Amino acid sequence: MSDPDVKKVLTKTTSSSLKAIEAHRQKTVMANQQISVLNSQIESLNIKFRRSQLIESELVTLPEDVATYKACGRM
């Protein structure tokens, strides 16, 4: 092979490698965004869970004959 042929092969290889790297970079960015969203959802659910545990622990301490009410909206 002559030098121009080698350069063509190297250019094609480099070009395809750069395309593959860019595709991988885009997938990584998308995956990181999804991870961020999921972490936010997990944190939100953990807060709700802790709040539910607190409410349950308070309700368990009440006697059976005490009337309790659930909030149904804003006044």
Gaussian input, Z-matrix of N, CA and C with variables (Angstrom, degrees):
# hf/3-21g

backbone

0 1
 N
 C     1     B1
 C     2     B2     1     A1
 N     3     B3     2     A2     1     D1
 C     4     B4     3     A3     2     D2
 C     5     B5     4     A4     3     D3
 N     6     B6     5     A5     4     D4
 C     7     B7     6     A6     5     D5
 C     8     B8     7     A7     6     D6
 N     9     B9     8     A8     7     D7
 C    10    B10     9     A9     8     D8
 C    11    B11    10    A10     9     D9
 N    12    B12    11    A11    10    D10
 C    13    B13    12    A12    11    D11
 C    14    B14    13    A13    12    D12
 N    15    B15    14    A14    13    D13
 C    16    B16    15    A15    14    D14
 C    17    B17    16    A16    15    D15
 N    18    B18    17    A17    16    D16
 C    19    B19    18    A18    17    D17
 C    20    B20    19    A19    18    D18
 N    21    B21    20    A20    19    D19
 C    22    B22    21    A21    20    D20
 C    23    B23    22    A22    21    D21
 N    24    B24    23    A23    22    D22
 C    25    B25    24    A24    23    D23
 C    26    B26    25    A25    24    D24
 N    27    B27    26    A26    25    D25
 C    28    B28    27    A27    26    D26
 C    29    B29    28    A28    27    D27
 N    30    B30    29    A29    28    D28
 C    31    B31    30    A30    29    D29
 C    32    B32    31    A31    30    D30
 N    33    B33    32    A32    31    D31
 C    34    B34    33    A33    32    D32
 C    35    B35    34    A34    33    D33
 N    36    B36    35    A35    34    D34
 C    37    B37    36    A36    35    D35
 C    38    B38    37    A37    36    D36
 N    39    B39    38    A38    37    D37
 C    40    B40    39    A39    38    D38
 C    41    B41    40    A40    39    D39
 N    42    B42    41    A41    40    D40
 C    43    B43    42    A42    41    D41
 C    44    B44    43    A43    42    D42
 N    45    B45    44    A44    43    D43
 C    46    B46    45    A45    44    D44
 C    47    B47    46    A46    45    D45
 N    48    B48    47    A47    46    D46
 C    49    B49    48    A48    47    D47
 C    50    B50    49    A49    48    D48
 N    51    B51    50    A50    49    D49
 C    52    B52    51    A51    50    D50
 C    53    B53    52    A52    51    D51
 N    54    B54    53    A53    52    D52
 C    55    B55    54    A54    53    D53
 C    56    B56    55    A55    54    D54
 N    57    B57    56    A56    55    D55
 C    58    B58    57    A57    56    D56
 C    59    B59    58    A58    57    D57
 N    60    B60    59    A59    58    D58
 C    61    B61    60    A60    59    D59
 C    62    B62    61    A61    60    D60
 N    63    B63    62    A62    61    D61
 C    64    B64    63    A63    62    D62
 C    65    B65    64    A64    63    D63
 N    66    B66    65    A65    64    D64
 C    67    B67    66    A66    65    D65
 C    68    B68    67    A67    66    D66
 N    69    B69    68    A68    67    D67
 C    70    B70    69    A69    68    D68
 C    71    B71    70    A70    69    D69
 N    72    B72    71    A71    70    D70
 C    73    B73    72    A72    71    D71
 C    74    B74    73    A73    72    D72
 N    75    B75    74    A74    73    D73
 C    76    B76    75    A75    74    D74
 C    77    B77    76    A76    75    D75
 N    78    B78    77    A77    76    D76
 C    79    B79    78    A78    77    D77
 C    80    B80    79    A79    78    D78
 N    81    B81    80    A80    79    D79
 C    82    B82    81    A81    80    D80
 C    83    B83    82    A82    81    D81
 N    84    B84    83    A83    82    D82
 C    85    B85    84    A84    83    D83
 C    86    B86    85    A85    84    D84
 N    87    B87    86    A86    85    D85
 C    88    B88    87    A87    86    D86
 C    89    B89    88    A88    87    D87
 N    90    B90    89    A89    88    D88
 C    91    B91    90    A90    89    D89
 C    92    B92    91    A91    90    D90
 N    93    B93    92    A92    91    D91
 C    94    B94    93    A93    92    D92
 C    95    B95    94    A94    93    D93
 N    96    B96    95    A95    94    D94
 C    97    B97    96    A96    95    D95
 C    98    B98    97    A97    96    D96
 N    99    B99    98    A98    97    D97
 C   100   B100    99    A99    98    D98
 C   101   B101   100   A100    99    D99
 N   102   B102   101   A101   100   D100
 C   103   B103   102   A102   101   D101
 C   104   B104   103   A103   102   D102
 N   105   B105   104   A104   103   D103
 C   106   B106   105   A105   104   D104
 C   107   B107   106   A106   105   D105
 N   108   B108   107   A107   106   D106
 C   109   B109   108   A108   107   D107
 C   110   B110   109   A109   108   D108
 N   111   B111   110   A110   109   D109
 C   112   B112   111   A111   110   D110
 C   113   B113   112   A112   111   D111
 N   114   B114   113   A113   112   D112
 C   115   B115   114   A114   113   D113
 C   116   B116   115   A115   114   D114
 N   117   B117   116   A116   115   D115
 C   118   B118   117   A117   116   D116
 C   119   B119   118   A118   117   D117
 N   120   B120   119   A119   118   D118
 C   121   B121   120   A120   119   D119
 C   122   B122   121   A121   120   D120
 N   123   B123   122   A122   121   D121
 C   124   B124   123   A123   122   D122
 C   125   B125   124   A124   123   D123
 N   126   B126   125   A125   124   D124
 C   127   B127   126   A126   125   D125
 C   128   B128   127   A127   126   D126
 N   129   B129   128   A128   127   D127
 C   130   B130   129   A129   128   D128
 C   131   B131   130   A130   129   D129
 N   132   B132   131   A131   130   D130
 C   133   B133   132   A132   131   D131
 C   134   B134   133   A133   132   D132
 N   135   B135   134   A134   133   D133
 C   136   B136   135   A135   134   D134
 C   137   B137   136   A136   135   D135
 N   138   B138   137   A137   136   D136
 C   139   B139   138   A138   137   D137
 C   140   B140   139   A139   138   D138
 N   141   B141   140   A140   139   D139
 C   142   B142   141   A141   140   D140
 C   143   B143   142   A142   141   D141
 N   144   B144   143   A143   142   D142
 C   145   B145   144   A144   143   D143
 C   146   B146   145   A145   144   D144
 N   147   B147   146   A146   145   D145
 C   148   B148   147   A147   146   D146
 C   149   B149   148   A148   147   D147
 N   150   B150   149   A149   148   D148
 C   151   B151   150   A150   149   D149
 C   152   B152   151   A151   150   D150
 N   153   B153   152   A152   151   D151
 C   154   B154   153   A153   152   D152
 C   155   B155   154   A154   153   D153
 N   156   B156   155   A155   154   D154
 C   157   B157   156   A156   155   D155
 C   158   B158   157   A157   156   D156
 N   159   B159   158   A158   157   D157
 C   160   B160   159   A159   158   D158
 C   161   B161   160   A160   159   D159
 N   162   B162   161   A161   160   D160
 C   163   B163   162   A162   161   D161
 C   164   B164   163   A163   162   D162
 N   165   B165   164   A164   163   D163
 C   166   B166   165   A165   164   D164
 C   167   B167   166   A166   165   D165
 N   168   B168   167   A167   166   D166
 C   169   B169   168   A168   167   D167
 C   170   B170   169   A169   168   D168
 N   171   B171   170   A170   169   D169
 C   172   B172   171   A171   170   D170
 C   173   B173   172   A172   171   D171
 N   174   B174   173   A173   172   D172
 C   175   B175   174   A174   173   D173
 C   176   B176   175   A175   174   D174
 N   177   B177   176   A176   175   D175
 C   178   B178   177   A177   176   D176
 C   179   B179   178   A178   177   D177
 N   180   B180   179   A179   178   D178
 C   181   B181   180   A180   179   D179
 C   182   B182   181   A181   180   D180
 N   183   B183   182   A182   181   D181
 C   184   B184   183   A183   182   D182
 C   185   B185   184   A184   183   D183
 N   186   B186   185   A185   184   D184
 C   187   B187   186   A186   185   D185
 C   188   B188   187   A187   186   D186
 N   189   B189   188   A188   187   D187
 C   190   B190   189   A189   188   D188
 C   191   B191   190   A190   189   D189
 N   192   B192   191   A191   190   D190
 C   193   B193   192   A192   191   D191
 C   194   B194   193   A193   192   D192
 N   195   B195   194   A194   193   D193
 C   196   B196   195   A195   194   D194
 C   197   B197   196   A196   195   D195
 N   198   B198   197   A197   196   D196
 C   199   B199   198   A198   197   D197
 C   200   B200   199   A199   198   D198
 N   201   B201   200   A200   199   D199
 C   202   B202   201   A201   200   D200
 C   203   B203   202   A202   201   D201
 N   204   B204   203   A203   202   D202
 C   205   B205   204   A204   203   D203
 C   206   B206   205   A205   204   D204
 N   207   B207   206   A206   205   D205
 C   208   B208   207   A207   206   D206
 C   209   B209   208   A208   207   D207
 N   210   B210   209   A209   208   D208
 C   211   B211   210   A210   209   D209
 C   212   B212   211   A211   210   D210
 N   213   B213   212   A212   211   D211
 C   214   B214   213   A213   212   D212
 C   215   B215   214   A214   213   D213
 N   216   B216   215   A215   214   D214
 C   217   B217   216   A216   215   D215
 C   218   B218   217   A217   216   D216
 N   219   B219   218   A218   217   D217
 C   220   B220   219   A219   218   D218
 C   221   B221   220   A220   219   D219
 N   222   B222   221   A221   220   D220
 C   223   B223   222   A222   221   D221
 C   224   B224   223   A223   222   D222

   B1=1.4538
   B2=1.5157
   B3=1.2846
   B4=1.4579
   B5=1.5187
   B6=1.2980
   B7=1.4618
   B8=1.5286
   B9=1.3387
   B10=1.4684
   B11=1.5222
   B12=1.3474
   B13=1.4612
   B14=1.5280
   B15=1.3038
   B16=1.4651
   B17=1.5245
   B18=1.3261
   B19=1.4657
   B20=1.5205
   B21=1.3493
   B22=1.4652
   B23=1.5291
   B24=1.3195
   B25=1.4628
   B26=1.5205
   B27=1.3297
   B28=1.4626
   B29=1.5211
   B30=1.3300
   B31=1.4577
   B32=1.5239
   B33=1.3451
   B34=1.4691
   B35=1.5238
   B36=1.3185
   B37=1.4618
   B38=1.5218
   B39=1.3192
   B40=1.4564
   B41=1.5192
   B42=1.3308
   B43=1.4589
   B44=1.5253
   B45=1.3280
   B46=1.4645
   B47=1.5273
   B48=1.3197
   B49=1.4663
   B50=1.5207
   B51=1.3361
   B52=1.4673
   B53=1.5218
   B54=1.3267
   B55=1.4675
   B56=1.5250
   B57=1.3251
   B58=1.4638
   B59=1.5223
   B60=1.3239
   B61=1.4711
   B62=1.5212
   B63=1.3265
   B64=1.4662
   B65=1.5275
   B66=1.3263
   B67=1.4641
   B68=1.5253
   B69=1.3188
   B70=1.4687
   B71=1.5282
   B72=1.3211
   B73=1.4600
   B74=1.5373
   B75=1.3296
   B76=1.4658
   B77=1.5254
   B78=1.3300
   B79=1.4655
   B80=1.5253
   B81=1.3245
   B82=1.4626
   B83=1.5221
   B84=1.3282
   B85=1.4628
   B86=1.5276
   B87=1.3298
   B88=1.4654
   B89=1.5258
   B90=1.3193
   B91=1.4629
   B92=1.5244
   B93=1.3265
   B94=1.4661
   B95=1.5231
   B96=1.3266
   B97=1.4626
   B98=1.5237
   B99=1.3323
   B100=1.4619
   B101=1.5266
   B102=1.3087
   B103=1.4684
   B104=1.5166
   B105=1.3142
   B106=1.4648
   B107=1.5233
   B108=1.3253
   B109=1.4667
   B110=1.5265
   B111=1.3205
   B112=1.4656
   B113=1.5242
   B114=1.3262
   B115=1.4648
   B116=1.5236
   B117=1.3195
   B118=1.4648
   B119=1.5238
   B120=1.3237
   B121=1.4614
   B122=1.5250
   B123=1.3143
   B124=1.4677
   B125=1.5201
   B126=1.3237
   B127=1.4661
   B128=1.5232
   B129=1.3236
   B130=1.4618
   B131=1.5308
   B132=1.3163
   B133=1.4656
   B134=1.5261
   B135=1.3253
   B136=1.4655
   B137=1.5235
   B138=1.3255
   B139=1.4681
   B140=1.5229
   B141=1.3346
   B142=1.4707
   B143=1.5275
   B144=1.3246
   B145=1.4575
   B146=1.5259
   B147=1.3387
   B148=1.4706
   B149=1.5287
   B150=1.3278
   B151=1.4626
   B152=1.5335
   B153=1.3262
   B154=1.4619
   B155=1.5264
   B156=1.3241
   B157=1.4662
   B158=1.5258
   B159=1.3129
   B160=1.4600
   B161=1.5275
   B162=1.3134
   B163=1.4681
   B164=1.5257
   B165=1.3272
   B166=1.4622
   B167=1.5267
   B168=1.3262
   B169=1.4659
   B170=1.5296
   B171=1.3255
   B172=1.4673
   B173=1.5234
   B174=1.3246
   B175=1.4632
   B176=1.5238
   B177=1.3119
   B178=1.4662
   B179=1.5259
   B180=1.3253
   B181=1.4649
   B182=1.5306
   B183=1.3339
   B184=1.4687
   B185=1.5235
   B186=1.3310
   B187=1.4663
   B188=1.5332
   B189=1.3280
   B190=1.4613
   B191=1.5290
   B192=1.3416
   B193=1.4630
   B194=1.5294
   B195=1.3214
   B196=1.4631
   B197=1.5289
   B198=1.3322
   B199=1.4636
   B200=1.5293
   B201=1.3034
   B202=1.4668
   B203=1.5243
   B204=1.3041
   B205=1.4566
   B206=1.5161
   B207=1.3050
   B208=1.4581
   B209=1.5233
   B210=1.3169
   B211=1.4638
   B212=1.5259
   B213=1.3283
   B214=1.4633
   B215=1.5266
   B216=1.3026
   B217=1.4551
   B218=1.5100
   B219=1.3155
   B220=1.4624
   B221=1.5090
   B222=1.3186
   B223=1.4647
   B224=1.5036
   A1=109.44
   A2=113.49
   A3=117.94
   A4=109.71
   A5=116.67
   A6=121.89
   A7=113.71
   A8=121.26
   A9=119.86
   A10=112.34
   A11=117.27
   A12=120.14
   A13=111.05
   A14=116.69
   A15=121.62
   A16=109.61
   A17=116.45
   A18=120.30
   A19=111.07
   A20=117.70
   A21=121.32
   A22=110.43
   A23=116.13
   A24=120.64
   A25=110.21
   A26=116.36
   A27=120.00
   A28=111.14
   A29=117.25
   A30=121.17
   A31=110.31
   A32=116.75
   A33=120.41
   A34=110.34
   A35=116.35
   A36=120.73
   A37=110.51
   A38=116.67
   A39=120.86
   A40=110.62
   A41=116.44
   A42=121.00
   A43=110.80
   A44=116.93
   A45=119.61
   A46=110.76
   A47=117.11
   A48=120.29
   A49=110.75
   A50=116.15
   A51=119.51
   A52=111.20
   A53=116.74
   A54=120.46
   A55=110.31
   A56=116.37
   A57=120.63
   A58=110.72
   A59=116.72
   A60=120.59
   A61=110.21
   A62=116.92
   A63=120.64
   A64=110.77
   A65=117.47
   A66=120.76
   A67=110.20
   A68=116.18
   A69=120.55
   A70=110.66
   A71=116.86
   A72=121.63
   A73=110.31
   A74=116.55
   A75=120.32
   A76=111.15
   A77=116.34
   A78=119.90
   A79=110.74
   A80=116.56
   A81=121.03
   A82=111.05
   A83=116.81
   A84=120.78
   A85=110.02
   A86=116.95
   A87=120.39
   A88=110.91
   A89=116.94
   A90=120.86
   A91=110.62
   A92=117.35
   A93=120.62
   A94=111.55
   A95=117.37
   A96=120.51
   A97=110.58
   A98=116.52
   A99=120.42
   A100=110.78
   A101=116.94
   A102=120.93
   A103=110.13
   A104=117.02
   A105=121.37
   A106=111.00
   A107=116.96
   A108=121.10
   A109=110.04
   A110=116.86
   A111=120.48
   A112=111.73
   A113=117.50
   A114=120.12
   A115=110.94
   A116=117.18
   A117=120.82
   A118=110.49
   A119=116.65
   A120=120.54
   A121=111.00
   A122=117.23
   A123=121.07
   A124=110.12
   A125=116.98
   A126=120.89
   A127=110.67
   A128=117.14
   A129=121.31
   A130=110.91
   A131=116.41
   A132=119.97
   A133=111.50
   A134=117.90
   A135=120.60
   A136=111.01
   A137=117.30
   A138=121.14
   A139=109.98
   A140=116.85
   A141=120.62
   A142=110.68
   A143=116.51
   A144=121.01
   A145=111.08
   A146=116.61
   A147=120.03
   A148=110.87
   A149=116.84
   A150=120.88
   A151=110.18
   A152=116.60
   A153=120.80
   A154=111.40
   A155=116.41
   A156=119.90
   A157=110.91
   A158=117.10
   A159=121.36
   A160=110.64
   A161=116.86
   A162=120.76
   A163=110.08
   A164=116.51
   A165=119.82
   A166=111.26
   A167=117.25
   A168=119.44
   A169=111.13
   A170=117.46
   A171=120.66
   A172=111.14
   A173=117.72
   A174=120.76
   A175=111.81
   A176=117.66
   A177=121.22
   A178=110.63
   A179=117.07
   A180=120.05
   A181=112.64
   A182=117.60
   A183=120.22
   A184=110.66
   A185=116.97
   A186=119.65
   A187=110.58
   A188=115.83
   A189=121.19
   A190=112.84
   A191=117.70
   A192=119.94
   A193=113.55
   A194=118.58
   A195=121.56
   A196=108.98
   A197=115.09
   A198=119.80
   A199=109.38
   A200=115.66
   A201=120.58
   A202=108.29
   A203=115.71
   A204=120.97
   A205=109.47
   A206=114.08
   A207=120.27
   A208=108.14
   A209=116.63
   A210=120.44
   A211=108.90
   A212=115.98
   A213=119.07
   A214=112.10
   A215=118.07
   A216=119.58
   A217=111.37
   A218=115.17
   A219=120.09
   A220=110.10
   A221=114.14
   A222=119.86
   A223=109.46
   D1=143.75
   D2=177.75
   D3=-90.27
   D4=169.36
   D5=-177.63
   D6=-57.82
   D7=-42.18
   D8=178.45
   D9=-61.00
   D10=-36.48
   D11=178.82
   D12=-66.46
   D13=-40.93
   D14=178.34
   D15=-63.01
   D16=-42.62
   D17=179.81
   D18=-63.32
   D19=-38.63
   D20=178.76
   D21=-63.52
   D22=-45.19
   D23=-179.86
   D24=-63.55
   D25=-44.85
   D26=179.48
   D27=-64.74
   D28=-38.67
   D29=179.33
   D30=-65.07
   D31=-43.15
   D32=178.77
   D33=-64.49
   D34=-42.57
   D35=179.75
   D36=-64.68
   D37=-44.57
   D38=179.55
   D39=-64.39
   D40=-41.70
   D41=-179.94
   D42=-63.30
   D43=-45.42
   D44=179.95
   D45=-68.13
   D46=-34.48
   D47=177.22
   D48=-65.95
   D49=-42.15
   D50=178.72
   D51=-64.67
   D52=-38.59
   D53=177.53
   D54=-64.04
   D55=-42.37
   D56=179.34
   D57=-65.02
   D58=-40.39
   D59=178.84
   D60=-64.69
   D61=-43.11
   D62=179.90
   D63=-65.36
   D64=-40.77
   D65=177.57
   D66=-62.46
   D67=-42.40
   D68=178.81
   D69=-64.66
   D70=-39.87
   D71=179.07
   D72=-62.56
   D73=-42.61
   D74=179.03
   D75=-64.39
   D76=-41.97
   D77=177.76
   D78=-63.01
   D79=-38.51
   D80=178.98
   D81=-64.23
   D82=-42.86
   D83=178.94
   D84=-62.53
   D85=-44.62
   D86=179.39
   D87=-63.31
   D88=-41.62
   D89=179.61
   D90=-64.08
   D91=-40.67
   D92=178.52
   D93=-65.24
   D94=-36.47
   D95=176.68
   D96=-65.23
   D97=-42.75
   D98=178.39
   D99=-64.15
   D100=-39.65
   D101=177.91
   D102=-62.09
   D103=-41.55
   D104=179.32
   D105=-62.63
   D106=-44.43
   D107=178.62
   D108=-62.92
   D109=-44.82
   D110=-179.39
   D111=-64.95
   D112=-38.51
   D113=177.01
   D114=-63.10
   D115=-38.58
   D116=177.27
   D117=-64.64
   D118=-42.44
   D119=178.67
   D120=-64.39
   D121=-40.95
   D122=178.75
   D123=-62.23
   D124=-45.22
   D125=179.96
   D126=-61.86
   D127=-42.35
   D128=178.90
   D129=-62.29
   D130=-44.13
   D131=179.34
   D132=-67.43
   D133=-35.86
   D134=176.59
   D135=-63.60
   D136=-39.20
   D137=177.37
   D138=-63.49
   D139=-45.61
   D140=178.55
   D141=-61.67
   D142=-40.71
   D143=-179.53
   D144=-63.61
   D145=-46.04
   D146=179.22
   D147=-63.14
   D148=-39.67
   D149=178.23
   D150=-63.38
   D151=-42.43
   D152=178.43
   D153=-63.38
   D154=-40.87
   D155=177.81
   D156=-62.59
   D157=-42.48
   D158=179.19
   D159=-62.75
   D160=-45.93
   D161=179.87
   D162=-62.69
   D163=-44.20
   D164=179.81
   D165=-62.50
   D166=-42.32
   D167=-179.71
   D168=-64.85
   D169=-33.88
   D170=177.04
   D171=-71.97
   D172=-39.91
   D173=-178.78
   D174=-69.71
   D175=-33.12
   D176=-179.62
   D177=-64.71
   D178=-31.48
   D179=-177.82
   D180=-76.01
   D181=-15.11
   D182=-179.12
   D183=-77.10
   D184=146.51
   D185=174.78
   D186=-65.31
   D187=158.71
   D188=-177.08
   D189=-64.40
   D190=-31.37
   D191=-174.35
   D192=-84.82
   D193=2.66
   D194=178.85
   D195=-83.22
   D196=129.32
   D197=178.47
   D198=-79.49
   D199=131.57
   D200=176.27
   D201=-122.98
   D202=152.94
   D203=-177.24
   D204=-130.16
   D205=151.14
   D206=178.07
   D207=-104.64
   D208=133.73
   D209=177.69
   D210=-65.48
   D211=138.03
   D212=-177.76
   D213=-120.13
   D214=10.69
   D215=177.53
   D216=149.94
   D217=-174.23
   D218=-179.59
   D219=-88.86
   D220=151.89
   D221=178.22
   D222=-95.30

